[in-house]
């Protein structure tokens, strides 16, 4: 770059109509080359670029036939020094024409000394981002199921179209919600990418909900603000990377969440060192770890809420009941289960998550021993499902199998005789690989198909699995299923399949006992 760049409105070689534009092009070309290696210089070049554009659009004066006859003094020359990326660049400009307004004397400066233009960011509804992101996660998982059903050749009008229409209607009801997994003209990636996309969407929803929560509470923000903002940025980066692999550009939720956090971080003067650029991406497949971190922050926030005596008392009641469970008789267990249901419902009303470990862990110890007479509903049923999902994940991670009986019971031997070589469908809960394999082995099954159900999923989706010709028995884990006993029973009756209601856990002895008690006569005729 030369020591002095002179911009003149007259030049004997090129004529008066070209030199200004040529000079601007020369400067911007050289600056753009330098800015590619320096982000701060790139920002400075952007400001200079606006200045140069203003300079280049000075309106031309109308021709005056008598102007040539008038002799006017040349406009004075004004010298200025521009600081670009730490480099002093003197600039000499002839005065006159439209005045160029310099930037304000007190430009906003971050606490790290980087000059940043003031951001004009309209507040985005984080509730909307969360709702759209959760819907897109559901759409991603439906796309996996949909593809499988299409491959299996199920009836489209009955088993696919209704779910398509429900999801599309929900997407249309939300502002700027492009549910791309439902787009018949879009590229739908492989199942692995869809599953990770769903996880990234759900984790982003968790993160922005937490961000909204701490932004409303000054004490929470002072303690958790930086970490939560870092998690939101990491979730945005991971979602952006996985969507690039899915050939999706400009996702509204990713962009809205990123713009919100960028504006808030600037306003609150919080420096975020990672995942702000494409060349520093977060790992999309690590969304379970990020989700656990969000849960840890939520748990920490809840633990700090020592002033809420009601929450503390209710949690103490649940823990006490679980520890004393072995001392209760059958009638007392019914009464205590009803009290547990009331306590968990009240905790949910107070804002405690039903997945909170202080609710989950006591339920883990008694879930398989709850009375058959009590059918869980509402927050209590949701808490039991979370406990079951946690137990399933723990079973996979630990490799332990707590369901192995010491020796086959008469019911297990009788069930094996009835089911050997057959295919059984188990509906409800999250698949526990070891429990599934143990049931399949000890009951002599050819296959145990474990179908997990999700919120808002139509019972029509289960009908295709139940109606398959090779299915000999259907079992419903009513405590962890998203569907009611009557719904699934009706589907089985229409399909002519024997049906077993599992009121408790997945242990071989418990399952065999229910099979013998409920469908031994039907199975003996098959």
Protein Blocks (a to p, Z undefined) as FASTA:
>chain_A
ZZbdcddfbdfknopklmmmmmmmmmmmmmmmmmmmomklmmmmmmmmmmmmmmmmgccd
dddfklmmpccdddddddddddeehiacdddddeedjddddddfbdcddfkopacddddd
ddddfklmmmmmmmmmmmmmmmmmmmmmmmnopafklmmmmmmmmmmmmmmmpghiacfk
lmmkbccddfklmmmmmmmmmmmmmmmmmmmmmmmpmklmmmmmmmmmmmmmmmmmmmmm
mmmmnopghifklmmmmmmmmmmmmmnopacfehkbfklccdfklmmmmmmmmmmmmmmm
mmmmmmlmmlmmmmmmmmmmmmmmmmpcfklmmmmmmmmmmmmmmmmmnopafkbmklmm
mmmmmmmmgcfklccehjllmmmmmmmmmmmmmmmmnopafkbcfbdcfklmmmmmmmgo
iacddeedjddfklmmmmmmmnopabdcdddddehiafklmmmmmmpmklcbdcddfklc
cbdfklmmmmmmmnopacdddfbdmbfklmmmmmmmmmmmmmmmZZ
